[in-house]
Amino acid sequence: MAAETRSQGEITRAAGPDPAARHVATGTLVTLILGGLTAMPPLSMDMYLPALPEVTDALHAPAATIQLTLTACLLGMALGQLVVGPMSDKWGRRRPLLIGLLVYVLATAICAFAPTAALLVAFRLVQGLAGAAAIVIARAVVRDLYDGVEMARFFSTLMLISGVAPIVAPLIGGQVLRLTDWRGIFVVLTVIGVALTLLVWRRLPETLAPGDRHGGGVGEALRTMRGLLADRVFTGYMVAGGFAFAALFAYISASPFVIQEIYGASPQTFSLLFGVNSVGLIVVGQINGKLLVGRVSLDKALAFGLTVITVAATALLLMTTGVFGDVGLAPIAVGLFVLMSAMGLAMPNTNALALMRTKHAAGSASALLGTSSFLIGAVASPLVGVAGERTAVPMAVVQLACALAAVGCFVGLCRPWQHTTHEPRTVKDRETDR
């Protein structure tokens, strides 16, 4: 039997559900729409980051409570993907996506008027649950249209587009705070959500043909996910990517307090530094997609990225614990820049390597990838603030622990040296053999 996956040295593209879908794969507008969908997490998170200290004062709540607004949104995005992913395999990509975007817009508008921290946390959870549709379905659409190395290249292209969001979002957030208070940030997010909903409705066609959809209900979805999780290598890439994302999210949730409260930077300076770090992620992501993919195995690129993340996290821990004395903001900023940049190797390659193993259930596989990342990130977020707002040590500890866990999963579960020539067989292949 011919395996569904192809070797990493081949540059191929999936046939897609029909000729129209193949044409969609080359469309610039569709690429931009998918990039906008994958930008939903950084837009929802990063635009809000410069306002965290202000929200703490305005709602008279401790910093740990306000950080829960990030955790709630992240948790919602994690759990929502488990529902939306199988739905998209059953009903197609468009309908669940449009419903999710509409609910996202409503929840974001309500956040703008939340009178208490508890209500803000609650509707950030709803916002995350609805926004999950954008994340999981964007990845599933890519899997519908591409395969093999071409899929890895396209994920790197999406990183270029969606990577602009972490640069622009804090800058917009910082400028919005000059004109109004933190509630205005949610108004801007609502407008962005409306615009993206209209684009999807008008311009994003269905990419999953009726013949490729699953007719089963919850039971079949659970069996599909169980089969995916039984694949040791798929699970290894999934969890390694989740821990790498958690190291990134530890930075996202802690950096507003570390840079502004501990080192005394303004919201605008924080936004600038955050944007510079995001440029590093984008540049490395493009190096991965344009230069490395097809020349270097995805496993080798991923291994190098995880190694750099671990080294950067170690350096940050040594600096924040005072091993080198009072180092100031500049060395800390350099360490964070290196860590963020290396994510450009870790994130697209873990997604591509995992999705290469499953063509038959891209929605469910995408849901598991996203859920693991967001759940691990949701756990990491509150840990960075356990020692209060006056030390950056917890951030560095969490980042290093997550980096080491990612390396451990990659080495212990993926065992890349066992499949250096050909891609591993998929879950579907093993089911067919039985």
C-alpha positions in Angstrom: 0.0 0.0 0.0 1.3 3.5 -0.8 1.8 5.6 2.2 -0.2 8.8 2.3 2.8 10.8 3.4 5.7 11.8 1.3 9.4 12.1 2.0 10.7 15.5 3.3 12.9 15.8 0.3 9.9 15.9 -2.1 8.2 19.2 -2.8 4.6 18.3 -3.3 1.1 19.8 -2.9 -2.0 17.9 -1.9 -4.6 17.5 -4.7 -7.2 19.1 -2.5 -10.9 18.3 -2.5 -11.5 19.5 -6.1 -9.9 21.7 -8.8 -11.4 24.8 -7.4 -9.7 24.2 -4.1 -6.4 23.7 -5.8 -6.8 27.1 -7.4 -7.6 28.5 -3.9 -4.3 27.2 -2.7 -2.5 29.8 -4.8 -4.8 32.7 -4.1 -3.2 35.7 -2.3 -6.4 36.8 -0.8 -7.1 33.4 0.7 -3.5 33.3 2.1 -4.1 36.7 3.7 -7.4 35.5 5.2 -5.8 32.4 6.6 -3.0 34.6 8.0 -5.7 36.8 9.6 -7.3 33.8 11.2 -4.1 32.6 12.7 -3.4 36.1 13.9 -6.5 35.9 16.2 -4.6 34.7 19.3 -1.9 37.4 19.1 -4.5 40.1 18.3 -6.7 39.0 21.3 -3.7 38.7 23.6 -1.0 41.2 22.6 -3.1 44.3 21.9 -4.3 44.0 25.5 -0.9 43.6 27.1 0.1 47.2 27.4 -3.1 47.8 29.3 -2.6 45.1 32.0 -1.3 47.5 34.7 -4.1 50.0 33.9 -6.8 47.3 34.1 -5.3 46.3 37.4 -5.9 49.8 38.8 -9.2 50.5 37.0 -10.9 47.3 38.3 -9.2 47.4 41.7 -7.9 43.9 41.3 -4.5 42.3 42.0 -2.1 41.6 39.1 -2.6 37.8 39.5 -6.4 38.2 39.0 -5.9 40.4 35.9 -3.5 37.8 34.5 -6.4 35.4 34.7 -8.0 37.4 31.9 -5.2 36.1 29.7 -5.4 32.6 31.1 -9.2 32.5 30.6 -8.9 33.5 26.9 -6.1 31.0 26.4 -8.1 28.2 28.1 -11.2 29.0 26.0 -9.1 28.8 22.8 -7.8 25.4 24.0 -11.1 23.8 24.9 -13.0 25.4 21.9 -10.7 23.7 19.5 -11.6 20.3 20.8 -15.2 21.0 19.8 -14.7 23.0 16.6 -12.1 20.7 15.1 -14.3 17.6 14.8 -17.2 19.8 13.8 -15.2 21.1 10.8 -14.4 17.5 9.8 -18.2 16.7 9.9 -19.8 19.8 8.5 -17.0 21.4 6.5 -14.8 24.4 7.3 -17.0 27.4 6.5 -20.1 27.0 8.8 -18.3 26.4 12.1 -15.8 29.2 11.3 -18.5 31.8 10.6 -20.5 30.8 13.8 -17.3 31.1 15.9 -16.4 34.5 14.4 -19.8 35.9 15.2 -19.7 34.8 18.8 -16.2 36.2 19.1 -17.4 39.6 18.0 -20.3 39.6 20.5 -18.1 38.5 23.4 -15.4 41.0 22.6 -17.9 43.8 22.5 -19.2 42.8 25.9 -15.6 42.8 27.3 -15.4 46.5 26.4 -18.1 47.2 29.0 -17.2 44.7 31.7 -17.6 46.5 35.1 -15.7 44.0 37.2 -12.6 41.7 36.9 -14.8 38.6 37.3 -17.1 39.6 34.4 -14.1 40.4 32.3 -12.5 37.0 33.0 -15.8 35.3 32.1 -16.2 36.9 28.8 -12.6 36.6 27.9 -13.3 32.8 28.3 -16.2 33.1 25.9 -14.0 35.1 23.5 -11.4 32.4 23.6 -13.9 29.6 23.1 -15.3 31.3 20.0 -11.9 32.5 18.7 -10.8 28.8 18.7 -12.7 28.4 15.4 -10.3 30.7 13.6 -7.2 28.9 14.8 -8.2 25.3 14.3 -9.9 25.7 11.0 -7.1 27.8 9.5 -4.7 24.9 10.1 -7.2 22.4 8.8 -7.7 24.4 5.6 -3.9 24.4 5.1 -3.9 20.6 5.5 -6.8 20.3 3.0 -4.7 22.2 0.4 -1.1 21.2 1.0 1.0 18.2 1.9 4.6 17.4 2.8 7.3 20.1 2.5 4.9 22.5 0.8 2.8 22.4 3.9 5.8 23.4 6.0 6.5 26.2 3.6 3.0 27.5 3.8 3.0 27.5 7.6 6.1 29.6 7.4 4.3 32.0 5.0 1.4 32.2 7.5 3.9 33.0 10.2 5.0 36.0 8.1 1.4 37.3 7.9 0.3 36.4 11.4 3.6 37.4 12.8 2.8 41.0 11.9 0.0 40.9 14.5 2.4 40.7 17.5 4.3 43.6 16.2 1.3 45.8 15.4 -1.0 44.7 18.2 0.9 46.1 21.2 1.8 49.2 19.2 -1.9 49.8 18.5 -2.7 49.0 22.1 -0.2 51.5 23.3 -1.6 54.2 21.0 -5.2 53.4 21.9 -4.2 54.0 25.5 -3.0 57.5 24.6 -6.5 58.3 23.3 -8.8 56.4 25.6 -8.7 53.7 28.3 -8.3 50.0 28.1 -11.9 49.5 27.0 -11.1 51.1 23.7 -8.8 48.2 22.9 -11.7 45.8 23.0 -13.6 48.1 20.7 -10.8 47.9 18.2 -10.8 44.1 18.5 -14.5 44.1 17.8 -14.1 46.1 14.6 -11.3 43.7 13.5 -13.5 40.7 14.2 -16.3 42.1 12.1 -14.0 42.8 9.2 -12.5 39.3 9.3 -16.0 37.7 9.5 -17.1 39.6 6.4 -13.9 38.5 4.5 -14.5 34.9 5.4 -18.1 35.1 4.4 -17.4 36.7 1.1 -14.1 35.3 0.0 -13.1 32.0 1.7 -14.6 29.0 -0.1 -15.2 25.5 1.3 -12.0 23.4 1.1 -13.4 20.1 2.5 -15.4 18.2 -0.1 -18.6 16.4 1.1 -17.1 13.0 0.3 -14.2 13.7 2.7 -16.3 14.6 5.6 -17.0 12.4 8.6 -20.7 11.4 9.2 -20.2 10.3 12.8 -21.0 12.1 16.0 -19.2 12.6 19.2 -18.2 8.9 19.5 -16.4 8.9 16.2 -14.7 12.2 17.0 -13.4 10.7 20.2 -12.2 7.5 18.5 -10.4 9.6 15.9 -8.6 11.7 18.6 -7.8 8.5 20.5 -6.2 7.1 17.4 -4.2 10.2 16.8 -3.0 10.2 20.4 -2.0 6.6 20.1 0.5 7.6 17.5 3.6 8.2 19.6 5.4 10.4 17.1 2.3 12.6 16.5 1.9 13.0 20.3 5.6 13.8 20.6 5.4 16.7 18.1 2.1 17.8 19.6 3.4 18.0 23.2 6.8 19.4 22.2 5.1 22.2 20.3 2.8 22.8 23.3 5.7 23.2 25.7 7.5 25.5 23.2 4.4 27.6 23.0 4.1 27.7 26.8 7.6 29.2 27.0 6.5 31.8 24.5 3.3 32.5 26.5 5.2 32.8 29.8 7.0 35.7 28.1 3.7 37.2 26.8 2.0 37.1 30.1 4.9 38.3 32.2 6.7 40.8 30.0 4.3 43.7 30.6 5.1 43.6 34.3 8.8 42.7 33.9 9.5 45.4 31.4 7.2 48.2 32.7 7.1 47.5 36.5 10.5 46.0 37.2 12.6 48.0 34.6 10.4 51.1 34.5 9.8 51.2 30.8 6.7 53.0 29.4 3.9 51.2 27.6 5.2 52.6 24.3 8.7 51.3 25.0 7.3 47.9 25.9 5.3 47.9 22.7 8.4 48.7 20.7 10.5 45.9 22.3 7.6 43.5 21.9 7.5 44.4 18.2 11.2 43.9 17.7 11.0 40.5 19.2 8.2 39.6 16.9 10.3 40.8 13.9 12.9 38.2 15.0 10.3 35.5 15.0 9.1 36.5 11.5 12.6 36.7 10.1 13.6 33.3 11.4 10.3 31.8 10.3 11.0 33.0 6.7 14.5 31.6 6.8 12.9 28.3 7.8 10.3 28.4 5.0 12.4 29.9 2.2 15.9 28.6 2.9 15.8 25.5 5.2 12.7 23.6 4.1 13.6 21.2 1.3 17.4 21.5 2.1 17.5 20.6 5.8 15.1 18.0 7.3 12.3 19.5 9.4 13.5 17.5 12.4 16.9 19.0 12.2 15.5 22.5 12.0 13.2 21.8 14.9 16.0 20.4 17.0 18.1 23.5 16.4 15.2 25.8 17.3 14.5 23.9 20.6 18.2 24.0 21.5 18.4 27.8 21.0 15.2 28.3 23.1 16.7 26.2 25.9 20.0 28.2 25.8 18.2 31.5 25.8 16.0 30.5 28.7 19.0 29.4 30.7 20.7 32.7 30.1 17.6 34.6 31.2 17.4 32.6 34.4 21.1 33.3 35.2 20.5 37.0 34.6 17.3 37.4 36.6 18.7 35.5 39.6 21.6 38.0 39.8 24.5 35.6 38.8 25.9 38.4 36.6 24.9 41.2 39.0 22.3 43.9 38.1 22.3 43.5 34.3 19.6 46.0 33.5 16.9 45.9 30.7 19.2 45.6 27.7 20.6 42.1 28.3 17.2 40.8 29.4 15.7 42.2 26.1 18.4 40.4 24.1 17.7 37.1 25.8 14.0 37.5 25.1 14.7 38.4 21.5 16.7 35.2 21.0 14.1 33.1 22.6 11.3 34.6 20.5 13.2 34.4 17.3 13.9 30.7 17.8 10.1 30.1 17.9 10.2 30.7 14.1 11.8 27.3 13.8 9.9 25.5 16.5 6.3 26.5 15.8 5.8 25.9 12.0 7.9 22.7 12.0 6.0 21.0 14.9 2.7 21.8 13.2 3.9 20.5 9.9 5.5 17.4 11.1 2.5 16.4 13.2 -0.1 17.1 10.4 2.0 15.2 7.9 1.0 12.1 9.7 -2.8 12.6 9.3 -4.7 13.5 6.1 -7.9 11.8 7.1 -8.8 14.0 10.1 -7.1 17.4 9.7 -9.7 19.1 11.9 -9.3 16.8 14.8 -5.5 16.7 14.5 -5.4 20.5 14.3 -7.7 20.7 17.4 -5.4 18.4 19.4 -2.3 20.5 18.4 -4.0 23.8 19.3 -5.6 22.5 22.5 -2.3 21.0 23.9 -0.5 24.3 23.2 -3.1 26.5 24.8 -3.7 24.3 27.8 0.0 24.1 28.6 0.2 27.8 28.0 -2.8 28.4 30.3 -1.0 26.6 33.1 2.2 28.5 32.5 0.6 31.9 32.6 -0.3 32.2 36.3 3.0 30.6 37.4 5.0 33.6 36.1 3.4 35.8 38.8 3.6 33.5 41.8 6.4 35.6 43.4 4.7 38.9 42.9 5.4 41.8 40.4 8.9 42.7 41.5 10.9 39.8 40.2 11.4 38.2 36.7 12.8 34.9 38.1 9.5 33.0 37.8 9.2 33.9 34.2 12.7 32.5 33.5 12.1 29.4 35.5 8.9 28.6 33.7 10.5 29.2 30.3 13.5 27.0 31.1 11.2 24.2 32.5 9.0 24.3 29.4 12.0 24.3 27.0 13.5 21.3 28.7 10.2 19.5 28.6 9.9 20.2 24.8 13.3 18.8 24.2 12.5 15.7 26.3 9.3 15.1 24.3 11.1 15.6 21.0 13.9 13.2 21.8 11.9 10.6 23.9 8.7 10.4 21.8 9.5 11.6 18.3 12.9 9.9 18.0 13.8 11.7 14.8 16.8 9.5 14.1 14.4 6.6 13.4 12.8 8.4 10.4 15.4 10.5 8.7 14.8 9.2 5.2 11.1 8.7 4.9 8.2 10.2 6.7 6.6 7.9 9.3 3.5 6.1 8.4 0.2 7.7 9.4 -2.5 6.6 11.8 -4.7 6.0 8.7 -2.1 3.7 7.2 -2.0 1.5 10.3 -5.8 1.4 10.4 -5.9 0.3 6.7 -3.4 -2.4 7.4 -5.6 -3.8 10.1 
